[in-house]
Amino acid sequence: MRRLLIFACLAMLPVPHAAQASEPVTTSADNAVQVLDPVPVWEGAVPDIEGWPGYDHDPVTEAISEDGEFISNVTTPTFQPFLPAPDTATGAAVMIAPGGGFRLLSIRNEGTELAQWFAKRGVAAFVLKYRVAPLVGEMDEFRKMLWGLPRGLPGKAGVADGLEALRRIRERADEYGVDAERIGSIGFSAGGHVSGMMAIAVEPEARPNFAGMIYGMPYEGELVALPAPFLPESFEALVAPFSAPPRTPAPDALPPLFMAMAQDDRAAEIGFRAFYDRLFDAGYRPELHLYQRGGHGFGIRDHGTTADRWPGQFLAWLEVEGFLKK
């Protein structure tokens, strides 16, 4: 199932042209949004990931597609801050992990354009440019290489980059004008794997404070044990559940989760629902939006379906969960 999903994502994505990209492409900044220079995720050397296909080849050059939509050959991960005007800032922040089948990053539609949208509404945004598998050789051979990797391996570099970027953003929260306890993540397709795996990280303190998964989810999620959401109930609560007080969250419970996808999405339909079911069976109740149409990769742009409304629904969810309170 995991391999089928990755192959489907790979087949749907274009190949960038060989134009160099020394910096991530951003949309033109609104006067109310402060766009800062990208920050290296790792202060020292970028750590190796055992078995990951980023090393056994000649050096590659980061490239951008001619239309500026996709970045490939990312070997030096960064995060780029998009900060709201002080008078509109809520103190909340979200790190954005674009999708792209672990070989590209949809840097605009699932990255910088969304970051602008968040920042204009008072939520600081940080676009994560995480490592992707290098585009070397013929595309068919490249796809076979990713197809043959062990479960979860294609996304391991991105997850490591995401967790370290989150740690560094929290470390610099005062500098960015955000609350270190209100920094979440959101990811799309392969980026949904990054955001989802961050949310179920073994160390609770490393997890984001909330997490969104948009037509993507942890591809190795079935291998990770989910902690219980609540402490055990008393005998009195078990025999009289309707009059029992609210349950006490477990100290290592997962953060609040938001999930959204279109039901005609052939790439994510099976794994996405399976991961939601697994969360539900474990006692979690993620915010779930299943749109009738929208396909895969709708991102922040309008396509004339109800899936276009997910950003506003995500923002409303953040407000209800208390993350937008100054």
N, C-alpha and C positions, 0 to 999 in steps of 0.2 A: 504493500500500500504506500509506504513512504517513498519507495523508488518510483512508483508510478506517478506520484504527485510531482516529484522533482523533475522527471522526464517531461511531464506535461508543461511545467513552468518553463523549462529550457526551450521547448519547441515553440512557445508563444512569444519569445523575446527576440528583438532584432540584434544584429551584430554591430557594434560601434565601428565607425571609420577610424582611421589611424591618426586622427588629430590629437595632439598632446593636450593634456589637461593638468596644468600645474596647480590649479586651485579649483575647488568645487564651483560649479555654475550656480548662481543665485538669481532670483528674480530681482527686479529693480526695487529698492527699499522704499517703503512708504515713509513719509516724514516722521510719523509717529513711532516707527520701528527702528531700533538701533541694531544694525547688522555688524557683528564683529568679525575679525579675521578667524579662520579656522585654527583650532588648538590641537596639537598632537595629543593623541590619547595616551600614549606611553611616554613617560619622561625620559626613560633610557631606551635601551634596545627593545624592539618589538619581540615579544617572546615567541618561541617556536611552538607549534602545535604538532604533536607526534602523529605522523601519518598524513598530515594535511598536504594537499597538492600545491603548496605555495613555494616550494623550495627546489624540487628536483628538475630544474630547467634553467635555461639561460635567463638573465635578468630581463624583466618586461618593463614597459613604459606605460604609466597611467594614460588612458585615452578617453576622449569624450566624443560622443556621436555628433554628427554635423548639425543636428537640430538642437543639441545641448540637453537632450532628455536623459541620456544614459552615460554612466561612467563605468569603465572596465579597468582591469589590471590594478586594482587598489592594493598596494603593499604597505603603505604608511597610513594607518587609520587616523582620522581627525574627528572632532566635533565642532560645529559652527554655531555660535550663539545668535539668536534673534530675540532681542529684548524689547518688551513693551515700554511705552512712555510711562514715566513714574506716576502720573496721575491716573492711569488706567490699570497699573500693575496689580494683580491679585496676590502675588507672592507664590503662586503655583507655577510649576514648570513641567515640561514633558520633553523627553528625548525621543527623537523620531528615527526609526530604522527603516529606510526604504527597502522595497523588494527588488527582485531581479534574478531569481533562480540560483543564487550563490555565485553567479558569474558576472553580473552587472548590478548597478544600482540605479533605480529609477529616481534620479536625484531631484527632479523638478516636481512631477506630479505626486510623488509620494515622499517629498523631502522639503525643498526650499519654499515651494508655494504653500504647502500646509503650514510650515513654520511661520510665514508671514501672516497667514490666517489666524493662527493661535495668538501671535504677538499683538495683532490689532485688537484682540479681545481680552487682553490683559494677562495672557498666559505666556511666560517665557518659553522659548522652544530652542532645542539644540539638535541640529541635524547630524546624525552619526554617519560618517563615511567609513564603514567597516571593511575589513579585508574580504576579498572575493577570490575565487580560484582564477589563476592566470589563463588568459586566452592564448594558448600555444598550439601549434599544429592545425590540422583540419578540424572543422566544427564537429563532424561526425565522430572523430576520434575523441574530441574533448567531451562530448556527451557520453560516450561509452566509458570514459574515465570516471566522470562523476557518477554514472549509473553503477559502477562497480565498487565504489567506496563503501566502507562499513557504515552501518546505520548511524545517522547523526553527525558523521564526520564533516561533511561539507560546510555545516554551519558553526563548527566549534570555534573557529577564529573570530567570527562575528559576535558570538556570545561572549567570548573573552574580552573583545574590544568594547562591547556594550557595558559589561559589568565594571570595567576599569574606567570608562568614560563617566558612568554614573557616580562612581566613587570620587572622581576628580571634580565633577560638577558640585557634588555635595560639599566637598572640601572648599570650594570657592563660592559657596552660596551667597555669602555677604557681598562679595564683589559683583555678583550677577543680580543682586536684589531679590533673591528667592528664598523661600523657607526650605531648609534642608530636609524637613519632614513632609514636604508636599511636592516631591519630585517623582514623576512617573515615567513610563515608557509607552510607546505605541509603535507597532510595526505592521508591515504589509507583506503578505505572501512570505517569501523567505525572511523578510524582516519581522514577520509575525512569529517565526521560529525564534529569532533573537529576543524579541520582547517576551514571548512566552517562557523561554528557558530562563531568562532573567527572573521572571516572576516566581518560578519554582526552584530557584537556586537553593542549594542545601543550607547555606548560611542565611538566616532570616535578615540579618542586618545588611546583607549585600543586595537584597531585592529592592526593586522600585516600590514606591508607596502606593502606586496603582499601575495597572498595565492594560493596554489595549492590544487586541489581536484582530486585524482586519484581513479577511480571506487568507489567513495564515495561522499556524499553531506550532507547538513543539513537535517536530517530526520524530523525536526520540522520547516523547513524553511518556510513552507506555513503559519505559525503562526506569523512570524516576518515581520513587515513592512519594505520594502526596501526603503531607501532614494532615492530621485531623483539624477541622476548622474550629471545633469547640472542645472545652473541657468536658469530661464525663458528667452526665446528668445525675442528679440525686434520685433516690428511689421514689420520693414523693413526686418529682417532676415526671417520672416515667409512668406512674399510675394515674396522674392527673395532668396530662400535657397541656390542656387548654387553659388551665388556671396557673400554670407554672410561669415564673418570671423569665425574661429573655435569657437565652443561653450565654455563657461566658466564653468569649473567643479564646482559643488556645494561643499561648505566647508565640508559637512558631507558625501560626495560620498564614495562609497565602494572602497577599494584598487583594483589595477589590479588583475584579476583572471585568472587562468589557470586550464583547466579541461580536463581530458583524461580518456577514457575507451575503452574496446574492445566491439564490437557490438554483440558478442556471450556471453556476461556476463549476465547470467540469474538472478544473485543476485541484480545487480544495474541498469539494463537496463531501467526500467520504471521511478523510482525516479530520476535518474541522468538526463535523458532528460527533465523531467518535471521541475527540478530546473533550468536547462539552459534556457528553454523556459520562465520561470518566470523572470529570469534576463534580457533576451532579451526584453521581453515585457515592462520591467521597464526602458529600454533605455541603458542597459549595453551591452558591446560586449566582453565577455570573450574569451580568446584564447581557442579554442575547438579542440580536436583531438579525432576522432572516428575511431578506428582501426578495420579492418575487422575481425580479430581473435585475441585471447589472453586469453579469459576466465576471471575469477575473481582471483585476488591475484598474478599477474605476478611479481609485485615488481620490483627490480633492476636487476634481473637475466635474462639471455637470454633464450628464449623458441622457437626461430626460427620463430617469426612473426614480423611484422612491429611494434607491440607494444613495442618491445625491444628498439626502438629508442626514447621513450618518454624522458629519462633523458637528452639526447643531445638537444632535442627540447625545453625542459623546460629551460635549460641553455641558449640557443639562445634567447628565449623569455625574460629572465632576462636581457640579454645584450641589446636587442632592446629597452626594457622599461627603460634602463638607470641605472639599479641597480648594474652593474658590473664596472661602471666607478670609478676609484680610486680618 
